[in-house]
């Protein structure tokens, strides 16, 4: 049996903007992508704390250190700058691996900078 499991998440990131006239996706700071083990083109689910919207899109890379978390295309209608979001990625793993799997959880501050565990 295969299970569809949470692989990683970026928790309580702040939307920095929206760009309606774009093909679609979510642009995320390269530093956050690396910390969460997410790749450009990877499918993600975005949950918006402020309005309850849930969407599925794909990641594009924003410059490292920029703090960018930007909804593009139709997804831009589902948030406004300042909204808090969770970005989730999933993977399929064997039953045995699923039982031992621990997702990566990335916490950020209000400027979408990585928080250290003791901060």
C-alpha positions in Angstrom: 0.0 0.0 0.0 1.1 3.6 -0.7 0.1 6.5 1.4 -0.1 10.2 0.5 1.7 12.0 3.3 2.6 15.5 4.3 6.2 16.1 3.3 6.7 19.6 4.4 5.0 22.9 5.2 5.8 26.6 5.5 3.7 27.7 8.5 2.1 31.1 8.8 3.9 32.9 6.0 2.7 36.4 5.2 1.5 37.1 1.6 3.7 39.9 0.2 1.6 40.5 -2.9 -0.6 39.2 -5.7 -0.1 39.4 -9.4 -3.4 38.6 -11.3 -1.9 39.0 -14.8 0.4 36.0 -14.6 0.0 32.3 -15.7 -0.5 31.1 -12.2 1.4 29.8 -9.3 2.9 30.9 -5.9 6.3 32.5 -5.9 8.3 31.7 -2.7 11.6 32.9 -1.4 14.4 30.4 -2.4 15.6 30.2 1.3 12.1 29.0 2.3 11.9 26.5 -0.5 15.3 25.1 0.5 14.3 24.9 4.2 11.0 23.1 3.3 12.5 20.9 0.7 10.2 22.2 -2.0 11.2 22.5 -5.7 10.2 24.9 -8.4 7.3 23.3 -10.3 6.2 21.2 -7.3 2.5 21.0 -6.5 1.5 22.7 -3.3 -1.6 23.4 -1.4 -2.1 26.9 0.0 -4.3 27.5 3.0 -5.3 31.1 3.8 -5.9 31.8 7.5 -7.7 35.1 6.8 -10.4 34.0 4.4 -10.4 30.2 4.6 -9.5 29.8 0.9 -7.7 26.6 0.0 -6.0 26.2 -3.4 -3.7 23.9 -5.3 -1.0 25.4 -7.5 2.7 25.0 -8.2 5.8 26.7 -6.8 8.0 29.2 -8.7 11.3 30.4 -7.1 11.6 34.0 -5.9 15.0 35.5 -5.0 16.7 34.2 -1.8 16.3 36.6 1.1 13.5 38.5 -0.6 10.8 37.2 1.8 8.5 36.8 -1.2 5.3 34.8 -0.9 3.3 36.0 -3.9 0.1 34.5 -5.3 -0.1 34.7 -9.1 -2.8 34.3 -11.8 -6.3 33.2 -10.7 -4.9 32.3 -7.2 -4.3 36.1 -6.7 -8.1 36.4 -6.2 -7.8 34.2 -3.1 -5.6 36.5 -0.9 -4.4 40.0 -0.2 -1.0 41.2 1.0 -0.7 40.6 4.7 -2.8 37.5 4.8 -1.3 34.5 6.7 -1.0 31.3 4.8 0.3 27.7 5.2 2.0 26.1 2.1 1.9 22.3 2.2 3.6 19.7 0.0 2.9 16.0 0.0 4.5 12.8 -1.2 3.6 9.2 -1.8 5.5 6.7 0.3 5.3 3.0 1.2 3.2 2.0 4.3 6.5 1.2 6.2 8.0 4.6 5.4 4.8 6.4 6.2 4.8 5.2 9.7 8.3 6.6 10.4 8.0 9.8 8.3 8.3 13.2 9.9 7.4 16.2 7.8 9.6 19.3 7.7 7.9 22.2 9.3 9.3 25.7 8.5 8.4 28.6 10.8 8.8 32.1 9.6 8.5 35.6 11.2 6.3 38.4 9.9 8.9 39.2 7.1 9.0 35.6 6.0 12.5 35.0 7.4 13.4 31.7 8.8 12.9 31.4 12.6 15.5 29.5 14.5 14.1 26.8 16.8 15.0 28.8 20.0 13.6 32.1 18.7 
